[in-house]
Every structure is written in C-alpha cells, then in structure tokens.
Amino acid sequence: MKTPGRPLPSTTTPSGRSPARIPTYPIAPTATPVEITPLHPTPASAVTKRITTPPPIQITPAIGIPTDCQNCHTSDGWMPATFPIHNNYYQLNGAHAAIANDCAACHNGNYNNTPNTCAGCHQPDYNATTNPNHAANQFPTDCTQCHDENAWAPATFDHNAVWPLTGAHASVPNCTDCHIGGNYTNTPNTCAGCHQTDYDATTNPNHLSNQFGTNCTQCHDENAWVPSTFDHNTAWPLTGAHASVPNCTDCHIGGNYTNTPNTCAGCHQPDYNATTNPNHPALGIPTDCETCHTNDGWIPAEFPIHNNYYQLNGAHAAIANDCAACHNGNYNNTPNTCAGCHLPDYNATTNPNHSAANFPTDCTQCHNESAWVPSTFDHNTIWPLNGAHAIVNCTDCHIGGNFNNTPNTCAGCHQADYNATTNPNHSAANFPTDCTQCHNESAWVPSTFDHNTIWPLNGAHAAIVNCTDCHIGGNFNNTPNTCVGCHQADYNATTNPNHSAANFPTDCTQCHNESAWVPSTFDHNTIWPLNGAHAAIVNCTDCHIGGNFNNTPNTCVGCHQADYNGATNPNHLSAGFPTDCALCHNENAWEPSTFDHDNMYFPIYSGKHDEEWNTCADCHTTPGNFLAFSLYRLPRTR
C-alpha cells in the first residue's frame, strides 16, 4: 500500500525544475512518518540516486511486518509499495479481493485502526437495507449470518438451520410476524408460543373448554390449521362402538385428557354394576369386559370363562355356544347339579327304572358327560361284584330299589341260605353268620373254610368227620382249646399207667401227640434225667409213690433213705454221714462208692497217714461211730 508524498518547501533547483515530491512510508502503526529532505539543492536525478540507499530510519515492529523490504518495495523507489502479505493479517476474499489494490477504499490512508468486523465497514449498508429492514427488525450486525464476501445480495441466510420453515411457515411474509419487535433472541419455539390465539379461538371442537393439550403437533401439521391430522388410534384405537362416540368428553370427562381411563371398567363400570342377567358383581365376573364382550356392542357376548364357574365337558361342550339350552335366558340361578337339568331324563328312564328303583339323582354315579348311554357306573367302587354276585339283578340285593340301606354283610342277604343249610346244619350247630369263614362268592358249595386258621387239625384230629365231635352241641363259641377239654374220658380210662391214680398231669402233650394215644412220647429227661440205674426202673411208681407226680422227691435221700439207713459198712446213720448220696455214690450203682476222705475230712490217702492204716476201725475205734476217732500213733505196717 502506498501513501502519497507531500511537496518539499518552495525552492527552485539549479535546473529550474519544481521541487521533487519526496515520499513518506509508514514505519509502524504508531510511528510518525519520517520525511527525508535533501541537505542542499540537488537535481532531481541526483535526489533519486541518493534515496536508493535510504538513510537509517526509526522502525517499531508492532504488527511484525518482516524486515525483508523487497516483499513490498522495489529498488526503483520506496514508493509506490505493494502489500502481498495482506492475507496474513486479513483475508481478502470475494468482493474484498476485487479492491485489493484500492487500499484507500478500506483504510482511507489510516492503516492503524482499520475495522475487522462486518459492521465496522458496512454499517451504512446495514442501515440502508429495507427488504427486509435490518435496523427495524433488529437484525444482528454479524453480516456473515446472512451474507458472504462475494456480494451483498443475494443473501445466504438459511433459516432452516435454526428453525425449519415448512408448510405455512414458509409463506410468512415478514420476519417480525414471528420475531415480534425484531427480537430474535427469545422467539418462541413451541406451537402455543405463536398460535395460542388460534387455539383459544377454535370452537369445533372447543380446544379451550375441552382442555386440549397445547402441543398442536398432536393434531395439526404446519401446512394448515385445518384439516387436523390427529390420529386417535395412536393413543387408543377407536374401533367398533367406540368409533361412533360423538363427543370427546364422553370419554375424556371434563375435558381431562391426562388421566383418561385405558381399561374397560374405567369407563364401563356403571354398565358392569347395572348388569343383572347375569349379575356381574354377585358372580365375581372380572371387570375386563373384553373377555366376554367386543367393541361392536355390549351384546351379543361370549363367556369363554364358563369353565371357571362350571366345566363344559363332553356333551355339555357341544352346546357351549347355545347358552339358552341350559340358561333359558336366565343366567342367575342356573342349576349346578345333574338333576337340576336332567330330572326329566331320570324320570323317563325305564331300564332300569330309576324312579321306581329309587336310584340316586347324582347322575355322575352311573353316567358321564359324554352321553346318557351307555352308563359307566362301576359297582366295584362301592361293592365289588365277584363270582355269583356279578350276575344278579340290582333289585335282588337292593330290595325294593332301595340303594341307601343295602346290607353289606353276608347274612344281610344270605340269612335264608344259612337257615336252610343241613349238612352241616348251620343253625343247629350255631355256625357264625360270617359266611366268608367257610364260603366264597363263586358258589355256596363247596365251602372253603380252613379250620387251621383257628385251630390246626393235625394227626388224628384231621380224621374227625363231624364238627360236633369237638364243637359239642354245635357250639363254636366256647369249644375247648386244651387237651383235657376233649380227652378227659381218655385220661380217666388209662390204666397202664393209671393216669388218674398216678395223678398224671392233664396236659396230654407232655406224653402224647396228636397222631395217636399210644405210643406216648413223654421224655422224662425234660423234667428229671434218668441216668445209670435210674434208667432201668420199670415202673413209674417206684419213684412216684402212690402215683403222685406232683410231689415226687428230687433229692437222693428222698428216695434212698432206706438204703442210707441200711448201710452198715460203714454205718451211715450212726456215723452221721450226710444224706447227699452224690458225695460218695453215683447213679450207676450203690457200690463201689466214691467217698473222698482226703478232701472232705482228713487226708489218709496222702501225706503221713498214707498206708498207715488198714481199715476204718484203725482210727474210728468206736464201732459204728465215725464221728469219734483215735489220735494215737498207728503201728507202721510197712
């Protein structure tokens, strides 16, 4: 950039030429230009030659222009100068680039405080703009928001980058229609912010009274206020009868769209409560109406939860859609028992005649829900029909068709058979009336009574022909269960040995078994072992004196006192020998004895007395008295 020089003082050169104009150069933004003046009149050529080597000047590098002068100046002269590094300080683009060589257009000769904002240079353009009027609309002065550097017009402001202008918004003529008072800072960004007046003035429907939401996009779009595009189905599908509801407030009570119920009962609870056929509250029918009803209408209705109240199985399931077949239009007191509906079928049944036979009216005991016939009554669940019972008629047992008190014991039905039986005569023999003890259900004969379950019949008992041989007089209740109870006569008649005389015990099993009376199998050893000479005894009474088996002695002396008293060598009695014969004798024979003098009284078979005597009398000098003995020294015999 160049600055015109100023004229030198009025002087005349020797050649008569006008004074030369000496240029001045901007040294720094705050420096005072230095004027270079020749020291004496000199031809202009000489001046030009002299300034090719300028004198030292003062430089203040405030904006950091490089010291390589040839970037802007030439050696032909300090002026004019260029400024190719202008873009290092401010980009010259578009229209600015076109005046790059017209520095004064922006700088006006002052390069120190040149503005660097749009409005710094273009405020007059801003103020003069009328379409739109920037100043009146209070447009911002940052021109780059709408303009670029190529030209003032056309402008490039994209309103959509801030707020898309679509539909009717795109045709708004004046910015101030939305930016009231030219205020672009707090322009509303909600529908109601601009359209509250439209909202308040709408009467079909009246938005205000219906308390419609102020978010207009729920019903409207930006193309036009009408028609509206609200799709109710996005919030709640209006189907069936709902689609014909005339007024919004029929559902949105009081125009409250915030808490509108979204359940059936939320709107239809009064309908539910008022329903009497059937009475919904009384039956506890759920309030989810769509379980039974549709949106098309309250009736006709279905009842898919019928099984919650009464199971529809078999033939009942086939009439599930024919409600009137059971309900006859009255759903409140429909019977829930078989006879409640099927009593005519019960009364009309003749094979068997249910009414005459007094069959119970609980049909499920014989029938199922699939069909009336065939019946599926299983008598075995109450009383198994086995053997001959399986082929009888119902009234043979259920007398008079009375199924309530039918006997469940043998005699209850078979008393006549019991009374007529003669072989054996059950009645005369007082047989028990529990027939199962002898008979089964297949037939009355043959009987299957097993006597062994009560009293085993073994041996001779098994050959008894007549029951009354034991069950005297046919009394089966007090039949003896002991031997003597039946065999006392046999006991009394026995003579070898004479049981009665010998007082034998009446427990026959001690000597006899059930096979026969003789031979007997009494084992004496179980009471008293018969060893040695005892085993050779022939007659029981040799020991059991007088046949008394109760007090027979069980000691030696009890039987052998006479032998003890008759012993003389030595004399047991006079010698005071003990009566425990086993001390000296055994059961094989009376002698030889096994008396042990050494251990029992005094050692004579050992020690010093061994072989010093010959007979008992050598010491026992008193004849027959073994209690007395001599202490004198015996003569040595060896």
C-alpha positions in Angstrom: 0.0 0.0 0.0 1.3 3.4 -0.8 0.8 6.8 0.7 1.1 9.9 -1.5 4.1 12.0 -0.8 3.9 15.6 0.3 5.7 18.6 -1.5 9.0 19.8 -0.4 9.4 23.5 0.7 9.2 26.1 -2.1 12.7 26.1 -3.6 14.0 26.1 -7.1 16.5 23.7 -8.2 19.5 24.9 -10.2 18.0 23.4 -13.2 14.8 25.5 -12.7 12.6 22.5 -12.1 9.9 22.3 -9.5 10.9 20.7 -6.2 10.6 16.9 -6.2 7.9 15.1 -4.1 9.7 13.0 -1.6 7.6 10.0 -0.4 7.0 9.1 3.2 6.5 5.5 4.4 4.5 4.0 7.2 7.2 2.7 9.5 4.9 1.4 12.2 1.2 1.8 13.1 2.1 4.2 15.9 5.2 5.8 14.4 5.4 9.2 12.8 6.3 9.1 9.2 9.9 10.2 8.6 10.4 12.9 6.0 13.6 12.6 4.0 14.7 16.1 2.8 17.9 16.8 0.8 20.5 18.8 2.6 21.1 21.2 -0.4 19.6 21.8 -3.8 20.3 18.9 -5.9 19.0 17.9 -9.3 16.1 15.5 -9.1 18.1 12.8 -10.7 20.6 13.3 -8.0 17.9 13.0 -5.4 16.6 9.9 -7.0 20.0 8.5 -7.0 20.6 9.5 -3.4 17.5 7.8 -2.0 18.3 4.4 -3.4 20.2 4.0 -0.3 18.0 5.5 2.3 19.5 6.8 5.4 18.8 4.9 8.7 15.3 5.2 9.9 13.4 4.5 13.2 11.4 1.1 13.0 8.8 0.0 15.6 7.8 -3.6 14.7 4.3 -3.5 16.3 2.5 -5.6 13.7 5.5 -7.7 13.0 6.0 -6.8 9.3 9.1 -8.6 8.1 12.3 -6.6 7.6 12.7 -8.1 4.2 11.7 -4.8 2.5 11.7 -6.2 -1.0 8.5 -8.1 -0.1 6.7 -4.8 -0.5 9.2 -2.3 -2.0 11.4 -2.3 -5.1 14.9 -0.8 -5.7 13.3 1.7 -8.0 12.0 3.6 -5.2 10.4 3.5 -1.8 7.1 4.4 -3.4 4.9 3.1 -4.7 4.9 0.0 -2.5 2.8 -3.3 -2.6 1.5 -5.4 0.3 1.3 -9.0 -0.9 1.2 -10.4 2.7 -2.2 -8.7 3.3 -3.9 -12.1 3.8 -1.5 -12.8 6.7 -3.5 -10.0 8.5 -6.9 -10.1 6.9 -8.1 -12.4 4.2 -9.2 -10.6 1.1 -12.0 -12.8 -0.4 -14.8 -12.2 -2.8 -15.6 -8.5 -3.3 -12.8 -7.6 -0.9 -10.3 -9.3 -3.3 -11.6 -7.0 -6.1 -10.4 -3.9 -4.2 -7.1 -5.3 -3.1 -5.3 -2.6 -4.9 -7.6 0.2 -3.7 -6.3 0.4 -0.2 -7.9 3.7 0.5 -11.4 2.1 0.0 -11.0 0.5 3.4 -8.1 2.2 5.0 -8.7 5.8 4.0 -5.0 6.4 4.5 -5.1 5.1 8.1 -3.7 1.7 8.4 -3.6 1.6 12.2 -7.2 1.1 13.3 -8.9 -0.4 10.2 -12.0 -2.3 11.5 -12.0 -6.1 11.3 -15.8 -6.7 11.7 -18.6 -6.5 9.0 -20.4 -3.6 10.6 -17.1 -1.7 11.0 -17.2 -1.1 7.3 -20.7 -2.0 6.2 -22.9 -0.2 8.8 -24.2 2.2 6.2 -25.2 -0.8 4.0 -26.9 -2.4 7.0 -28.8 0.8 7.9 -29.8 1.3 4.2 -31.3 -2.2 3.8 -35.1 -2.1 3.6 -36.1 -5.6 2.3 -36.0 -6.6 5.0 -35.4 -3.5 7.1 -32.4 -4.7 9.1 -32.4 -1.9 11.6 -36.2 -2.0 12.2 -36.1 -5.8 12.5 -33.1 -5.5 14.8 -31.2 -8.0 12.7 -27.8 -8.8 14.2 -24.9 -6.9 12.8 -22.9 -10.1 12.2 -23.4 -9.9 8.4 -21.9 -13.4 7.9 -25.1 -15.0 9.4 -26.9 -14.0 6.1 -24.3 -12.6 3.7 -20.9 -13.7 2.3 -18.0 -11.7 0.9 -18.9 -12.1 -2.8 -21.8 -9.6 -2.8 -24.3 -8.0 -0.5 -27.1 -9.7 -2.4 -28.3 -12.4 -2.7 -28.1 -13.2 1.0 -27.3 -16.8 2.1 -29.1 -16.9 5.5 -30.6 -20.5 6.0 -33.5 -20.1 8.4 -33.9 -23.9 8.4 -30.6 -24.3 10.2 -32.2 -22.6 13.2 -35.9 -23.3 12.6 -37.2 -25.2 9.6 -39.7 -23.1 7.7 -42.1 -25.7 6.3 -45.7 -25.7 5.2 -47.5 -22.4 6.1 -44.4 -21.2 8.0 -42.6 -20.9 4.7 -45.0 -18.3 3.4 -44.9 -16.0 6.4 -44.3 -12.6 4.7 -42.5 -10.7 7.5 -39.9 -11.9 9.9 -41.5 -9.8 12.6 -44.6 -11.9 12.3 -42.7 -14.4 14.4 -39.8 -12.4 15.7 -42.1 -9.8 17.5 -40.5 -6.4 17.8 -37.5 -7.8 15.9 -36.4 -9.8 18.9 -34.5 -12.8 17.5 -33.3 -13.8 20.9 -36.4 -15.1 22.6 -38.6 -16.1 19.6 -40.9 -18.9 20.9 -40.1 -22.4 19.7 -43.4 -24.0 20.7 -46.7 -24.1 18.9 -48.7 -22.3 21.5 -45.9 -19.7 21.7 -47.2 -18.3 18.4 -50.6 -19.9 18.0 -52.2 -19.5 21.4 -54.8 -17.2 19.9 -55.7 -19.8 17.2 -56.0 -22.4 20.0 -58.3 -20.1 22.1 -60.5 -19.3 19.1 -61.1 -22.8 17.9 -64.7 -24.0 18.6 -65.1 -27.2 16.7 -64.1 -28.8 18.9 -63.6 -26.1 21.5 -60.0 -26.7 22.4 -60.1 -24.5 25.5 -63.2 -25.9 27.1 -62.1 -29.5 26.3 -58.8 -28.8 27.8 -56.9 -30.0 24.7 -53.2 -30.1 25.0 -51.3 -27.1 23.7 -48.9 -29.2 21.7 -50.5 -28.5 18.4 -48.5 -31.2 16.6 -50.6 -33.9 18.2 -53.5 -32.9 15.9 -52.2 -30.4 13.3 -49.3 -30.1 11.0 -47.5 -27.0 9.6 -49.4 -27.0 6.2 -52.6 -25.6 7.6 -54.7 -25.4 10.7 -57.4 -27.5 9.1 -57.8 -30.2 8.3 -56.2 -31.6 11.5 -54.2 -34.9 11.4 -54.7 -36.2 14.9 -54.8 -40.0 14.8 -56.7 -41.1 17.9 -55.6 -44.7 17.2 -52.0 -43.9 18.1 -53.2 -43.3 21.7 -56.3 -45.5 21.8 -57.7 -47.3 18.8 -61.3 -46.3 18.2 -63.0 -49.5 16.9 -66.5 -50.7 16.9 -68.9 -48.7 19.0 -66.0 -46.5 20.3 -65.7 -45.1 16.8 -69.2 -43.6 16.9 -68.8 -41.8 20.2 -70.0 -38.3 19.3 -68.1 -36.2 21.8 -64.6 -36.3 23.1 -65.8 -35.5 26.6 -67.9 -38.7 26.6 -64.7 -40.4 27.4 -62.4 -37.5 28.4 -64.7 -36.4 31.3 -64.4 -32.7 31.9 -62.0 -32.4 29.0 -59.3 -34.1 31.1 -57.0 -35.9 28.6 -54.4 -36.6 31.1 -56.0 -39.4 33.2 -58.5 -40.8 30.7 -59.0 -44.5 31.8 -57.5 -47.1 29.5 -59.4 -50.1 30.9 -62.9 -51.3 30.2 -64.1 -50.8 33.7 -62.6 -47.4 33.8 -65.5 -46.2 31.5 -68.0 -49.0 31.8 -68.1 -49.7 35.5 -71.7 -48.4 35.7 -72.7 -50.8 32.9 -71.0 -53.6 34.7 -72.7 -52.8 38.0 -76.1 -52.4 36.4 -76.0 -55.8 34.6 -78.4 -58.3 36.2 -78.5 -61.2 33.8 -76.1 -62.4 34.9 -75.4 -60.3 37.9 -71.8 -59.5 37.3 -70.8 -58.2 40.8 -72.6 -61.0 42.6 -70.9 -63.7 40.5 -67.5 -62.0 40.7 -67.2 -61.8 37.0 -63.9 -60.0 36.2 -64.1 -56.4 35.1 -62.0 -57.0 32.0 -65.0 -56.6 29.7 -63.2 -57.7 26.6 -63.1 -61.2 28.0 -66.7 -61.6 27.0 -67.6 -58.5 25.0 -66.3 -56.8 21.9 -66.1 -53.2 20.8 -69.0 -53.7 18.4 -71.6 -53.8 21.2 -72.5 -54.9 24.7 -74.5 -57.9 23.2 -74.1 -60.5 21.9 -71.5 -61.6 24.4 -69.4 -64.7 24.7 -68.4 -66.4 28.0 -65.0 -68.1 27.5 -64.5 -68.3 31.3 -67.5 -70.6 31.7 -65.2 -73.3 33.0 -64.2 -71.1 35.9 -67.8 -71.5 37.1 -68.9 -74.8 35.6 -66.8 -77.2 33.5 -68.3 -77.8 30.0 -67.1 -81.3 29.1 -68.5 -84.0 26.7 -72.0 -83.3 25.5 -72.0 -80.1 27.5 -69.1 -78.8 25.5 -71.1 -79.4 22.3 -73.7 -76.8 23.4 -71.2 -74.3 24.7 -72.5 -71.7 22.2 -76.2 -72.5 22.8 -76.4 -70.7 26.2 -80.2 -70.8 26.2 -80.2 -74.6 26.2 -79.3 -74.5 29.8 -79.9 -71.0 30.9 -83.1 -70.2 29.1 -82.1 -66.6 29.2 -81.7 -66.5 32.9 -78.1 -66.7 34.0 -78.5 -66.1 37.7 -80.0 -69.3 39.1 -78.9 -71.9 36.6 -78.7 -75.3 38.4 -75.3 -76.8 39.0 -76.4 -80.3 39.8 -77.2 -83.1 37.3 -80.9 -83.5 38.4 -81.3 -79.7 38.1 -81.3 -80.1 34.3 -81.7 -83.8 33.7 -84.6 -84.7 36.0 -86.9 -85.4 33.0 -84.3 -87.8 31.7 -84.1 -89.5 35.1 -87.9 -89.9 35.3 -88.2 -91.3 31.8 -85.6 -94.0 32.2 -87.1 -97.5 32.4 -84.2 -99.9 32.1 -83.7 -99.8 34.9 -86.5 -97.7 36.1 -84.5 -95.1 38.0 -87.5 -93.5 39.7 -89.1 -96.9 40.8 -85.7 -98.2 41.9 -85.1 -95.1 43.9 -81.8 -94.5 42.1 -79.9 -91.5 43.5 -80.2 -88.3 41.4 -76.5 -87.8 41.3 -76.1 -88.9 37.7 -72.3 -89.0 37.9 -72.5 -92.2 39.9 -73.6 -94.0 36.7 -73.2 -91.6 33.8 -70.6 -89.3 32.4 -70.9 -86.1 30.5 -70.3 -87.6 27.1 -73.7 -89.3 26.7 -76.6 -90.6 28.8 -75.9 -94.2 27.5 -74.0 -96.3 27.8 -73.7 -95.7 31.5 -70.3 -96.0 33.2 -71.4 -96.9 36.7 -68.7 -99.1 38.3 -70.4 -101.0 41.1 -66.9 -102.2 42.3 -66.1 -98.7 43.6 -68.8 -99.2 46.2 -69.1 -103.0 46.4 -67.1 -105.4 44.2 -69.3 -107.8 42.3 -67.3 -111.0 42.2 -68.3 -114.6 41.4 -72.0 -115.2 41.6 -72.6 -111.6 42.7 -71.6 -110.5 39.2 -74.7 -112.0 37.5 -77.5 -110.8 39.8 -80.2 -108.2 39.2 -80.0 -104.9 41.0 -83.2 -105.5 43.0 -82.0 -108.9 44.1 -79.8 -107.1 46.5 -81.2 -103.6 46.5 -84.6 -104.8 47.8 -87.4 -102.5 46.7 -84.9 -100.4 44.8 -83.6 -99.0 48.0 -79.9 -98.2 47.3 -79.4 -96.3 50.5 -79.5 -99.1 53.1 -78.5 -102.2 51.1 -76.8 -104.7 53.5 -73.0 -105.0 53.3 -72.7 -108.3 55.3 -73.2 -111.9 54.1 -76.1 -112.7 56.4 -77.7 -109.4 55.4 -78.6 -111.1 52.1 -77.9 -114.8 52.7 -79.6 -115.5 56.0 -82.2 -117.7 54.3 -79.4 -119.8 52.7 -77.8 -120.1 56.2 -81.0 -121.2 57.8 -81.7 -123.8 55.1 -78.3 -125.5 55.3 -78.5 -129.1 56.8 -75.1 -130.6 56.1 -73.9 -129.4 58.4 -76.9 -127.7 60.0 -75.5 -124.2 60.3 -78.4 -123.0 62.5 -78.4 -126.1 64.9 -74.6 -126.1 65.0 -74.6 -122.4 65.8 -72.2 -121.6 62.9 -71.2 -118.0 62.7 -73.1 -115.9 60.2 -69.9 -114.5 58.7 -70.2 -116.7 55.6 -66.7 -115.8 54.4 -65.2 -118.1 57.1 -66.3 -121.1 55.1 -67.6 -119.9 51.7 -66.6 -117.7 48.8 -68.5 -115.6 46.3 -68.3 -118.1 43.5 -70.8 -120.6 44.9 -72.3 -121.8 48.2 -70.7 -125.2 47.8 -68.1 -126.4 48.1 -67.1 -124.4 51.1 -63.6 -123.3 51.6 -63.4 -123.0 55.4 -59.9 -123.5 56.6 -60.1 -124.8 60.2 -56.3 -124.4 60.5 -56.7 -120.6 60.6 -58.4 -121.1 64.0 -57.2 -124.5 65.2 -54.8 -126.6 63.2 -56.2 -130.1 62.6 -53.2 -132.4 62.8 -52.8 -136.2 63.2 -56.0 -137.9 64.5 -57.7 -134.5 64.7 -57.6 -134.3 60.9 -59.6 -137.5 60.5 -62.5 -136.3 62.6 -65.6 -136.4 60.4 -68.2 -134.4 62.3 -67.7 -130.9 63.6 -69.9 -131.6 66.6 -67.4 -134.2 67.8 -65.5 -131.3 69.1 -68.0 -128.5 68.9 -70.4 -130.1 71.2 -74.0 -129.2 70.6 -72.8 -127.1 67.6 -71.4 -124.5 70.0 -68.5 -122.9 68.1 -68.1 -120.1 70.6 -66.8 -122.0 73.7 -65.1 -125.0 72.1 -62.3 -126.1 74.5 -58.7 -125.4 73.3 -57.0 -127.7 75.8 -56.3 -131.5 75.6 -58.3 -132.4 78.7 -61.1 -130.3 77.5 -61.9 -133.0 74.9 -59.9 -136.0 76.2 -60.7 -136.2 79.9 -62.5 -139.5 79.4 -59.4 -141.0 77.7 -57.3 -139.8 80.6 -59.6 -141.4 83.2 -59.8 -144.7 81.3 -56.0 -145.1 81.0 -54.6 -148.0 83.3 -51.1 -148.5 82.2 -50.1 -146.5 83.8 -53.2 -145.4 85.6 -53.2 -141.7 84.8 -55.9 -140.8 87.3 -54.4 -143.0 90.1 -50.9 -141.8 89.4 -52.1 -138.2 89.3 -50.6 -137.6 85.9 -51.0 -134.0 84.7 -53.8 -133.4 82.3 -51.6 -131.6 79.8 -51.5 -134.6 77.4 -48.8 -133.0 75.2 -46.3 -133.9 77.9 -46.5 -137.5 76.9 -48.7 -137.8 73.9 -49.0 -136.2 70.4 -52.0 -135.7 68.0 -51.2 -138.8 65.8 -52.4 -141.4 68.4 -52.9 -142.0 72.1 -50.1 -144.7 72.1 -47.3 -144.9 72.0 -46.7 -142.0 74.2 -43.8 -139.7 73.7 -43.1 -138.4 77.2 -39.5 -137.5 77.7 -38.7 -137.9 81.4 -35.4 -136.2 80.9 -37.1 -132.9 80.3 -38.0 -132.9 84.0 -35.6 -135.4 85.6 -32.8 -137.1 83.7 -32.9 -140.9 84.1 -29.3 -141.9 84.2 -27.5 -145.1 85.3 -29.6 -147.4 87.5 -32.5 -144.9 87.3 -32.8 -145.5 83.5 -33.6 -149.2 84.3 -36.5 -148.6 86.6 -39.6 -150.2 85.1 -42.4 -148.7 87.0 -43.1 -145.0 87.4 -44.5 -145.6 90.8 -41.1 -146.9 92.1 -40.3 -143.2 92.3 -43.7 -141.5 92.0 -45.0 -143.2 95.2 -48.7 -143.7 95.0 -48.7 -142.3 91.5 -48.1 -138.8 92.9 -46.3 -136.9 90.2 -46.7 -133.6 91.9 -44.5 -134.0 95.0 -42.0 -136.6 93.8 -38.7 -136.1 95.6 -35.9 -134.6 93.7 -33.1 -135.4 96.2 -31.2 -138.7 96.7 -32.4 -139.3 100.2 -35.9 -138.6 99.2 -36.0 -142.0 97.5 -32.9 -143.7 99.1 -33.4 -143.1 102.8 -33.9 -146.8 103.4 -30.6 -147.6 101.6 -28.9 -145.0 103.7 -30.3 -146.4 106.9 -29.5 -150.0 106.0 -25.8 -149.3 105.2 -23.5 -150.9 107.9 -20.1 -150.8 106.5 -19.7 -148.1 107.4 -22.9 -147.4 109.2 -24.0 -144.2 107.6 -26.7 -143.4 110.2 -24.5 -143.9 113.3 -21.6 -142.3 111.6 -23.6 -139.3 110.9 -22.8 -139.4 107.1 -24.5 -136.7 105.1 -27.6 -137.6 103.2 -26.4 -136.2 99.9 -25.6 -139.6 98.4 -23.9 -137.9 95.4 -21.0 -137.1 97.7 -19.9 -140.8 97.7 -22.2 -142.6 95.2 -23.3 -142.2 91.6 -26.4 -143.2 89.7 -24.8 -146.3 88.1 -24.7 -148.5 91.3 -24.7 -148.2 95.1 -21.2 -149.5 95.2 -18.4 -149.1 94.8 -18.8 -145.7 96.4 -16.7 -142.7 95.5 -16.3 -141.2 99.1 -13.2 -138.8 99.2 -11.9 -138.9 102.8 -8.9 -136.6 102.0 -10.8 -133.7 100.6 -13.9 -134.0 102.7 -12.5 -134.7 106.2 -8.8 -135.7 106.7 -6.0 -136.8 104.4 -5.4 -140.5 104.8 -4.6 -141.4 101.3 -1.8 -138.8 101.1 0.8 -137.4 103.5 2.0 -139.3 106.6 -1.2 -141.2 107.1 -1.0 -142.8 103.6 -0.6 -146.6 104.0 -0.6 -146.3 107.9 -4.0 -147.9 108.3 -5.8 -150.9 107.0 -9.5 -150.4 108.0 -11.7 -147.5 109.1 -11.7 -149.0 112.6 -7.9 -148.4 112.9 -8.8 -144.8 113.5 -12.6 -144.9 114.2 -12.2 -147.2 117.3 -15.8 -146.8 118.4 -17.8 -149.3 116.4 -20.3 -147.6 114.2 -19.3 -144.2 115.3 -17.3 -142.4 112.6 -17.6 -139.2 114.4 -15.1 -140.4 117.0 -11.6 -141.3 116.0 -8.3 -142.1 117.9 -5.2 -139.9 117.8 -2.6 -142.4 118.9 0.1 -143.3 116.5 -0.8 -146.3 114.4 1.7 -149.0 114.0 3.6 -148.8 110.8 2.5 -151.7 108.6 5.3 -151.3 106.1 
